Amino acid sequence: MVRAWRRTHLGSEADRATFRALHSASLASPALREGLTPGSAERSIRHLRALLGTPALALTDSAGLLAWDGTGQHHEGRSPALAVATLERGATRSFDRADLPCSEAGCPVRTAVVSPLVVEERVVGTLQAFAPYPTAGLARATDEVAQWVSGQLELAELDASRRRLMEAEVRALRAQISPHFIYNSLGAIASFVRTDPDRARELLLEFADFTRYSFRRHGDFTTLAEELRSVERYLLLEQARFGERLQVTLGIAPEVLPVAVPFLCVQPLVENAVRHGLESAEGVGHIRISAHDRGQECVIEVEDDGVGEDPERVRRALAGDASLDSVGLGNVDARLRNAFGDDFGLVVETAPGAGTKVVVRVPKFAPGVHP
């Protein structure tokens, strides 16, 4: 009965071999997704050797050895030469005893199969499998594993490109925000220097804290709590300019404050509400900011009762039309989609004379997203 249970639940030897291969690949993948470096090579090479089942395995970049795992470490010095020969050819190569001279009795490193690692049609390194004798199966397996490693390195490069793009978008957003906000804030502070020096000092401190947050250089994400603190400073400075004309209502659920959100994803929406919703309107203007828990998501809403906007202009702003005077609407939308997928873009409800409501949805937990 025990043997029958094992056969039913553990499968055949082929099933177990497949599971072991997939498990080894899953263990190697996280390190390789960081790119081809000495650290990532050291952390992944043991699992890659388990995939191939060879006595020894080496990873190199285009310059030299990054990591060696297994027996025959006295052959490490030959690894760069094998890499150069393979890089010159640009395809998988086999090397025999003449290329790996050895006087040590019983050494299992007698032949090698070396496959190039290619990222975006550029050879960046090699995977070197060492064995006692050459076989066609080892050559095919090494080539297949090298292609898989190359795929993981391509994903690492894609991740790095996405990060660089997001950093560039944040820099562009900072440049777009600062001229409008800094001029108006300093003007408002200057108006209090003689009439109310204490308030002018407080506003200068708020201005310093706001700019320190907005121009920080680390991290693509922050917590919703930090983002809302920055929004609060921004609104204090705007209320110094508008006085009683600007009324703000906040409704924030405490449980969503730790949620990770893209850096500067709420403040631009609030600035749009002030600039486009209230500046051109007469009388008192209201802005409502809320954030609440909705299952697996956090939902943030910024709403004003200002003059509203033509939906077609909003559509163009979300598409990134630079000719429109809209602070970062398309930028925020693009960064949300890049971080969480197209299902998490901005939703804007507006019409002329009807005010504007912008809805931001972010998952409370997302792979690779942390403040």
N, C-alpha and C positions, 0 to 999 in steps of 0.2 A: 504493500500500500504506500509506503514511504517513497519507493522508487517511482511508482505511478504518479504520485503527487508532484515529485520533482520534474518528471518529464512534462507534466501538464503546465506547471507554473514557471519553470525556468526555460522551457523550450529546448531546441536542438543545440548542438555545439555551434552550428552556424549562427543561430540567433544570439548565443552568448558572445561569439566573436564580434558580431555586429555591434552589440551593446558596448563591448569593451572599446571598440574603435570610436564609436560616437562619444563615449565618456571621455576618452583621451583627447579627442578633438575639442570637446566643450571645456576641458581644463586648460588647453593651450590657447584657446581663442581670446580670453580677456587680455592676456599680456600682448599678444600680437596686435590687438586693436589699438595699442599705444604706439605702434610703429616699430621699425627695425632698429633697436638700440641694444647696447650690451645688457641693460637691465631686463628688457623684454625677452631677449634671447635666452638669458639665464633662467628665467621663470618658465619659459615654454618648451625648452629643448628636451627635458625629461619626458614630457608628454608626447612630443613628436617622435622620440625614439620608441616609445611604447606603441605608437601607431605602426611603425615599420618593423619593430622587433629585431633590430640590428644590434651587433655588439657595441657599436659606437656611432655617434652622430655629431655633426658640426654645423654651425650656422655662421656665415660670414656676411659682411657687407662688401662693398666694392673695394675697400681698402685693406681688410684683414679679418682675422678670426674674432668672432664675437662670443661664442660659447662652444664648449665641447662637453659631451656627456657619454659615459661608458668607459670601456677599457681602451688601452693603447694610447694613452696620453702622450707618449713619446713621439707620436706622429703629428702632434699639433703643429709643429713647425712647417709641415708640408701643406697644410690646409690653404694658406694664402696662394701658393703656386697653383694648386688645383682650381681655386676660384678664378684666378687670372686666365688660365687656359679655357675654362668654361665660359667666362664672360666674353672672351675673344670670339668664341664660336657662337654664343647666344642660344645654345640648345644643350639638352642633357648629354653628358659625356660619361664614358666608363674609363676607369684607370686600373691598370694591372700592377703586378708586383714590381715591374721596372720603375713605376712611378712612386711606389711605396716601399723602398728598400728597408729591410728589417732583419736584424741579427738576433732578435729575441725569440727564443724557442717557445712555441705554443701561442704566439701572438695571433689573435683572430683578425687583425687588421691587415689584410693582404690585397684587397681590391676596394675600389670606391666607385659609387655612382653619384655624380654631382649634377644637380639641376639648378638652373637660374631662377631667381625670384624676380618677378616683373611687376612693376607698378606703373600704370598708365604708359605702357609700351617702353618703359625705361627699366633696364636691368639694375637692381639695387643691391643684389647679394646672391648667395647660393645656399642651397641645402645639400649637405654632403653625408651620404650614408656609406658606412664602412662594413665590410663583411669578409669572411674567409675566402669566398670564391664568388665569381659573378654569376648571376642568373637573370634571365629575361623578366621573371616576376619581380625581382627587386628593382630592376630598371623602371618598369612600368609603375610600381608602387611609389618609388621615389619621385618620379615625374608627377604623379597624381597628387601626392602630399605637397610637393612644391607649388603646384597650381592652387591648392587650397590655401596654403600659407600666403601666396601672392594675393589671393582674394581678400584675406583678412587684412593684409597691409594696404590694399586698395581702400577698404572700408575705413581704416585708420586715417588715410590721407583725405578721404571724404569728410570724416568727422573734423579733421583739422581745418579743412577748407570752409566747412560750415561755421566753425568757431571764428575763423578770420572774418567771414562775411558778417556774422552777428556783431563782432567788435567794430567793424567798419560802419555798420548801420547805427550802432550806439553813438559813435563819434559824430556821424552826420546829424543825428538827432540832437546831440548836445549843441552842435554849432547852430542848428535851427532854432533851438529854444533860447539860447543865451542872449542874442541881441534884443529880442522883445522883452524878456523878463528883466534882465539886468538894468536896462535903461529906465523902465517903469519903476522898479524897486528902489533904485538909488534916488530917483526923483521924489518918490513918496517919503523916503527917509529924510531927504534934505528939507522937506517941508516942515518936519518936526524938530529940526536941530535947534531953532531959537524958541519956538513956542512950547515944546515939551521935550527937553533934552533926555529925560529918562526913557521915554518911549522910543526916541530915536536910537538910543543905545541898545535897547532890547531888540528893536527891529534889525539893527546892524548884526547882532549876534545870531538872530534867526536867519538872516541873509547869508552869513558865513557858514552856518550849519547846512543850509540848503545847498549852497554851491559846493561845499565839501562832499556832500553825498552825490550830487549830480555829476561831478567830475572825477569821482573815484575811479581807479584803474584796475580793480580786481573783481573778477566774477561776472558772469553773464546773468546770474540770477540773484535774487534777494528774497527776503521774506515779505509777505504782505504787510506785516507790522512795520517793517522798515520803510516800505514804499509809502504807506499811509502817513508815517511820521513826516516824510518829505512833503507829501501833499498838504499836511497841516501847516507846515512852515510856509509853503507857497501861498496858501490861502490867507494866513496872517498878514503877509506882505501885501497881498492884493486888497484885503480889507482895509489896510492903512491907506490905500489909494482911493477905493470906492466908498469907504465909510459905511453908512447904514444901507446903501444901495445893494450891497452884496450880502445875502443871507445864505447860510450853509446848514444843511442837516446831514448828520452822519448816523448810519445804522449798521454797525459792524458786529457780526457774530464772533465772540471770542475764540471759538474753536477753529476758525479759519485763519487766524493771525499767523500761525507758523507755516502756512502753505508757501511753497516756493513759487515765485512769479518772475518773469523776465524783468530785468533791471529797467527802470523808467518805462513801465507799461501803463501806469495809472495817471501819473502827473501830466503827461501830454494831453490826455483826454480831459482832465480838469481844466488845463489851460485853454483848450479849445472851447470848453463850455463858457469860460470867462470872456475870452476874446470875441468869439462869434455869437455867443448867446446873449451876453449882457452888455458889452461895450457899446453896441449900437442900439440897445433898447433903452426906453425911457422908464423911469421909476425904479422900483425895487425888483431885483432879480434873485431867484432862488436856485441853488444848486443842491441836489441830493446825491449823496454818495453812500452806497450800501454794499455789503459783502455778506453772503450767507452760504451755508452748507447745503449742497444738493447731492446727497449720496456720495458718489465717487468724485464729485466735482465741487469746486468753489466758484461761485457766480458773483461777479463784481459789476455794479451798475453805476454809471455816471449820468445824471439827468439834469437838464436845465429847462426853465420855462421862458427862454429867450425867443429870438426872432425866427429860429428854425433855419432850415437850409433846403435847397433844391436837391432831391435825392440823386439826380444825375451828377451833380457836382460831388456829392459824397462818393458815388461809385467811382468817379475819376480819381478822387483823393485816395481811395483804397487801392486803386490800380497803380498808384505812385506818380500821378501827374504832378511834376515839380512846379508847374506854372500856377498852381492853386495855393492860396495863402492858408494852409492848413498845417498846424504844428504836429507833424509826426503821425498822422492818422494811418497812412499807408505803411509807415515804418513799423509802428506797433503791430499792425495786422500781419505784416510779413514775418516779424520775429515770433509772434505767437504761433503762426503756421509752421515755421521752421522748427520750433521747439517741440510742439505737441501734435502737429499734423493739421491738415486742411479743415478738419471738423471744428477746430478751435479758433477760427478767425473771428474778427470783430463783427458784431451785429449792430447796425445803426438804424434807429427808427427816427425819422424826422420828416418835416414838411414845412414850407414857408408859413410862419405865424403859429406853428404848433410846438415849438421847442424841439429839443433833441435828447434822445436817450441812446447811450452806447452800452452794450452788454459785452463783458469779457468773461469767458469760461476757461478755467484752467483745471486740469486733473490734479487732485490732491496728492497723487503719487505718480511719478513718471520716471522711467529708467534714465539714469544719467543726469537727472535734474536735481540739483540741491543748491541751497544758497551759499 
